[in-house]
């Protein structure tokens, strides 16, 4: 399910979204909002969705997310002005917001050993979808002379396949838990149950720190993924080459992440996170100095390696610090904080880009924040 769902979601935005937004006359100051619109639902519902899956089971929430994956792409065919695109991106974002924390929770509760590796394998499978999407999306746009309708029909077909696969997922809710919660809701106490679970998650310092690091990593990822396309276009690269640059970054992440997860299982989460933050900062800082296709390939690959080091450890670290009964809530909280970063990254970077600082200032700011957080994480976790 993850393979087809994330493939569909990614092809709707990379490299298509910035090009589509530009084709309907979206002004520069709205580009970041277009990029961020799909991540805002994650801020709103990832935590409640995770908590509900703790009670009613993972499968019901996963099927709901797959319905959105299947329906949203066909709405792009109706877009004529920027505000319509923003609304549809917002709706489409609910799919991933529901899917990611619940799928991670399902895996975390099933595998108590080698958890980092198992979570990373799942992530890599979804990244295979992310990897194929830019190549195929770029090819479709190039072969059809930028016919976005053909592209989004393809996106929709992949979403429908994800829905069909989701219907075959094993698992069901706990009848005992459902009965207890429904009874408490009837007694007007149901919401307090969720608040109690959330409070327990919020009080764990390690979860807060790991979530902050995940957030800043996705802050840079969301901005870099979107504005790298426009930068590559500005130096004269066509859609096929741009798709290859974005795709090779994801190939690097998909291949390396299981190994990084296994490494974090063996040596701990702290060192991979610190090294990953530093490694990711360097290519961001030098991006605006690159002038060729091969330079951008190198930048994408090195960033991908750093991203793998960090994100293969942060999710596993949160699950390490959580009781089994709260996997959904903790993964929902992690996804919420992550989406805050991923949503704000393109918006803030878009405003920087609109100033005289341009691409140079935008990419320097992205690299700088990773360096700051490498120091922050090192200090706050020293001796732990």
Secondary structure, DSSP 4 states (H G I P E B T S, - for coil): -HHHHHHHHHHTTTTHHHHHHHHTT--HHHHHHHHHHHHHHHHHHHHHHHHHHHHH-HHHHHHHHHHHHHHHGGGGGG--SHHHHHHHHHHHHHHHHHHHHHHHHHHHHH-SSSHHHHHHHHHHHHHHHHHHHHHHHHHHHHHTTS-HHHHHHHHHHHHHHHHHHHTT------HHHHHHHHHHHHTT-HHHHHHHHHHHHHT-HHHHHHHHHHHHHHHHHHHHHHHHHHHHHHTT--HHHHHHHHHHHHHHHHHHHHHHHHHHHHH-SHHHHHHHHHHHHHHHHHGGG--SHHHHHHHHHHHHHHHHHHHHHHHHHHHHTS-GGGHHHHHHHHHHHHHHHHHHHHHHHHHHHTSTTHHHHHHHHHHHHHHHHHHHHHHHTTT-
